[in-house]
Amino acid sequence: MKKLVLSLVVLVAAGIGAWFLWRPAAPAPDVAFTTIEGKQFSMHDLRGKVVLVKFWATSCVTCVKQMPGTIETYNIYAPKGYETVAVAMNYDPPNYVLNFAETRKLPFPVALDTRGDIAQAFGDVKLTPTAFLIDKQGRIIKRYLGDYDMADFHATLDKALAAG
């Protein structure tokens, strides 16, 4: 009886693991972004590119610490079809965001989420940094919360860029 129960537990665990490994990627919400320069675009406009949508705040220590790596990754991968959209949280004063973007010379679009609609659409994001890697077909392939391993991120990014 113990062997049967143990076998059943292993089989269920394997099934759950397989579901997480091979489940279809969820589509990213088709939200509209407005940059600090007033430009507007949507997730749909970014189809065909691999996109990192990164929720951040100027008051977030980890976000500020990650920004040089985010810039470096963007500069390396943008020519290969990669885009980054830095979405400032609704509690972040727009003048702080503008000052940060200008002084750090952020090379990618910086969007203001003044009403919190974008964060809401991405699953009610509250914690920063939270980032979503989205494939060329507009599907979320990975969610990152807090600090993450850049080598692992680059490997995932390389794979997504190589995919059709």
C-alpha positions, 0 to 999 in steps of 0.5 A: 500500500505504501508503494502505491501511495508513493507511486501516486504522489510521484506521478502527481508531482511529475504531472504538476511539474510537466504542466508548469514546464509546458503550459502555454505562455499567457498573452501580455495585456494590450495596454497603451503606454504614454512616455515622458515625452508624450509619445503613445504606443501599445503592446500590439505595436511591439509585436515582432520584438522581444520586450521587457516591460519593467515596473519600477520607481525612483524610490526603489533601491533595487530598481536604481541598482538594476538600471545600469544593467538594464541599460547595458542589456538594452544597448547590446540586444536592441539591434537584435529586435529587443525593446525595453519599456520602463513603466514608472509606478503611479505613486512616482512623481512624474518630475522625479521620473523625468529627472531620473531618465534624463540624468541617467540617459535612459535609451529606452522608452520610459512610460508613466502609469499615472492611474495605475492602469498598466500595473493593474492590467499586468496582474495588479503589480504592487512590488518593484521591480517587477518585470515581464519578458514578452516574446515576439508573438506578445506572450509573457514568457517569464516574470521577474520579481526583485533582483534576478540573475543577469546571466540567466536573463540573457540566456532566456533573452537569447532563446526568445530572440532566436525563436520565430 
